[in-house]
Amino acid sequence: MEIVILSIKLSSQSTQQAKKITGKVLDAAGEPIIGASVLVKGSGTGAVTDVDGKFSVEAPAGSTLEISFIGYKTAMLK
């Protein structure tokens, strides 16, 4: 089982309650993971990574992102 390596970047677009979070999900070799689930823990909000491993999701400040993909260990990012 491999570990998902994350490259996360907060965008400048935000409100007081929510922020647009963009990032990229990569494997240990630095290759993008296509179709990984990126969920805001405890909510129904989420996204799926594209062919470049990129995603964008709206999340309240202080949220935890849960990134998962079959065959990989789930990663949590706060």
MIGUSE-815319 format. One line per field, with one value per residue: residue number from 0; x, y, z of N, C-alpha, C in turn. Coordinates in nm, 2 decimals, padded with zeros to 4 digits, m for minus. Example, Ala and Ser with C-alpha at 12.3 -4.5 7.8 and 13.67 -1.06 7.14 Angstrom:
resi	0	1 $
n.u	01.32	01.28 $
n.v	m00.57	m00.22 $
n.w	00.78	00.71 $
ca.u	01.23	01.37 $
ca.v	m00.45	m00.11 $
ca.w	00.78	00.71 $
c.u	01.32	01.29 $
c.v	m00.33	00.00 $
c.w	00.78	00.79 $
END
This chain:
resi	0	1	2	3	4	5	6	7	8	9	10	11	12	13	14	15	16	17	18	19	20	21	22	23	24	25	26	27	28	29	30	31	32	33	34	35	36	37	38	39	40	41	42	43	44	45	46	47	48	49	50	51	52	53	54	55	56	57	58	59	60	61	62	63	64	65	66	67	68	69	70	71	72	73	74	75	76	77 $
n.u	00.08	00.06	00.15	m00.04	00.09	00.07	00.02	m00.07	m00.23	m00.35	m00.59	m00.63	m00.89	m01.15	m01.40	m01.54	m01.63	m01.58	m01.33	m01.17	m01.00	m00.73	m00.54	m00.31	m00.29	m00.05	00.14	00.40	00.61	00.58	00.39	00.07	m00.24	m00.52	m00.86	m00.89	m01.06	m01.15	m01.25	m01.43	m01.40	m01.67	m01.87	m02.08	m01.94	m01.72	m01.46	m01.33	m01.01	m00.86	m00.72	m00.46	m00.42	m00.53	m00.74	m01.03	m01.19	m01.45	m01.43	m01.49	m01.30	m01.04	m01.12	m01.08	m00.93	m01.00	m00.83	m00.86	m00.80	m00.84	m00.63	m00.44	m00.32	m00.54	m00.53	m00.51	m00.56	m00.52 $
n.v	m00.12	00.22	00.55	00.85	01.15	01.49	01.80	02.10	02.40	02.70	02.91	03.26	03.34	03.38	03.38	03.51	03.28	03.05	02.90	02.87	02.60	02.47	02.22	01.95	01.60	01.36	01.06	00.86	00.87	01.11	01.13	01.23	01.15	01.03	01.07	01.06	01.09	01.38	01.50	01.72	01.67	01.55	01.67	01.70	01.79	01.78	01.68	01.54	01.44	01.56	01.48	01.57	01.54	01.74	01.94	02.13	02.28	02.40	02.51	02.54	02.76	02.61	02.34	01.99	01.81	01.50	01.27	01.02	00.71	00.41	00.14	00.30	00.45	00.64	00.99	01.26	01.61	01.91 $
n.w	00.00	m00.09	00.01	m00.01	m00.14	m00.08	m00.24	m00.15	m00.20	m00.08	m00.21	m00.30	m00.30	m00.09	00.17	00.48	00.60	00.43	00.23	m00.08	m00.17	m00.34	m00.50	m00.55	m00.60	m00.56	m00.63	m00.46	m00.64	m00.76	m00.96	m01.09	m00.93	m01.07	m01.03	m00.75	m00.44	m00.27	00.02	00.23	00.56	00.76	00.62	00.33	00.12	m00.16	m00.40	m00.70	m00.82	m01.13	m01.46	m01.42	m01.15	m01.01	m00.79	m00.66	m00.40	m00.19	00.15	00.50	00.72	00.90	00.85	00.79	00.53	00.36	00.18	m00.05	m00.22	m00.41	m00.31	m00.19	00.11	00.32	00.35	00.57	00.59	00.75 $
ca.u	00.00	00.13	00.10	m00.06	00.17	m00.01	00.08	m00.19	m00.21	m00.47	m00.60	m00.66	m01.03	m01.21	m01.49	m01.51	m01.67	m01.53	m01.21	m01.15	m00.88	m00.69	m00.42	m00.27	m00.26	00.06	00.19	00.53	00.70	00.55	00.29	m00.07	m00.34	m00.64	m00.99	m00.88	m01.16	m01.11	m01.37	m01.43	m01.45	m01.79	m01.97	m02.11	m01.87	m01.60	m01.42	m01.25	m00.90	m00.86	m00.61	m00.33	m00.42	m00.57	m00.88	m01.07	m01.31	m01.48	m01.43	m01.48	m01.17	m01.02	m01.17	m00.99	m00.96	m00.97	m00.80	m00.85	m00.80	m00.83	m00.50	m00.36	m00.36	m00.61	m00.45	m00.59	m00.49	m00.59 $
ca.v	00.00	00.34	00.67	00.97	01.27	01.60	01.93	02.18	02.55	02.78	03.02	03.39	03.36	03.33	03.46	03.49	03.14	02.95	02.92	02.79	02.53	02.40	02.14	01.84	01.48	01.29	00.94	00.87	00.90	01.24	01.12	01.26	01.04	01.06	01.02	01.05	01.16	01.49	01.53	01.80	01.58	01.59	01.74	01.63	01.86	01.71	01.69	01.43	01.49	01.55	01.40	01.62	01.52	01.87	01.95	02.25	02.25	02.51	02.45	02.64	02.77	02.51	02.21	01.88	01.74	01.36	01.23	00.87	00.64	00.26	00.09	00.39	00.49	00.76	01.09	01.37	01.73	02.02 $
ca.w	00.00	m00.10	00.08	m00.10	m00.11	m00.12	m00.26	m00.13	m00.20	m00.05	m00.31	m00.23	m00.30	00.03	00.24	00.62	00.65	00.35	00.15	m00.20	m00.16	m00.46	m00.47	m00.65	m00.53	m00.63	m00.56	m00.41	m00.76	m00.81	m01.06	m01.05	m00.91	m01.13	m00.97	m00.60	m00.37	m00.18	00.09	00.35	00.66	00.83	00.53	00.20	00.01	m00.20	m00.54	m00.76	m00.90	m01.27	m01.52	m01.37	m01.01	m00.95	m00.74	m00.61	m00.31	m00.09	00.28	00.61	00.78	01.00	00.81	00.75	00.40	00.36	00.05	m00.06	m00.35	m00.39	m00.31	m00.12	00.25	00.32	00.41	00.63	00.59	00.82 $
c.u	00.09	00.07	00.08	00.02	00.09	00.07	m00.04	m00.15	m00.34	m00.47	m00.64	m00.81	m01.10	m01.31	m01.46	m01.54	m01.61	m01.41	m01.21	m01.01	m00.85	m00.56	m00.40	m00.24	m00.17	00.09	00.34	00.64	00.67	00.45	00.15	m00.15	m00.47	m00.76	m00.98	m01.00	m01.10	m01.23	m01.34	m01.49	m01.57	m01.89	m01.99	m02.03	m01.74	m01.57	m01.35	m01.13	m00.91	m00.74	m00.47	m00.32	m00.47	m00.71	m00.90	m01.19	m01.33	m01.49	m01.42	m01.34	m01.16	m01.06	m01.05	m01.03	m00.92	m00.95	m00.78	m00.85	m00.77	m00.68	m00.40	m00.41	m00.42	m00.53	m00.55	m00.50	m00.57	m00.53 $
c.v	00.12	00.45	00.78	01.08	01.39	01.72	02.03	02.32	02.62	02.90	03.15	03.42	03.30	03.43	03.44	03.34	03.03	02.99	02.83	02.73	02.45	02.32	02.03	01.72	01.39	01.16	00.96	00.90	01.04	01.25	01.16	01.14	01.09	01.00	01.00	01.13	01.26	01.53	01.63	01.72	01.64	01.67	01.66	01.70	01.79	01.74	01.56	01.49	01.47	01.47	01.45	01.61	01.64	01.86	02.09	02.23	02.37	02.44	02.56	02.64	02.67	02.37	02.12	01.82	01.59	01.32	01.08	00.82	00.49	00.22	00.18	00.41	00.62	00.86	01.20	01.50	01.84	02.15 $
c.w	00.00	m00.02	m00.02	m00.05	m00.16	m00.14	m00.26	m00.13	m00.18	m00.15	m00.23	m00.23	m00.18	00.09	00.39	00.66	00.56	00.27	00.03	m00.18	m00.29	m00.43	m00.58	m00.56	m00.62	m00.55	m00.52	m00.52	m00.82	m00.93	m01.01	m01.03	m00.96	m01.07	m00.82	m00.55	m00.27	m00.11	00.21	00.46	00.74	00.75	00.41	00.08	m00.03	m00.35	m00.57	m00.84	m01.05	m01.33	m01.47	m01.22	m00.93	m00.90	m00.69	m00.52	m00.22	00.05	00.39	00.66	00.89	00.97	00.78	00.62	00.42	00.22	00.04	m00.20	m00.33	m00.40	m00.24	00.02	00.25	00.40	00.46	00.63	00.65	00.78 $
END
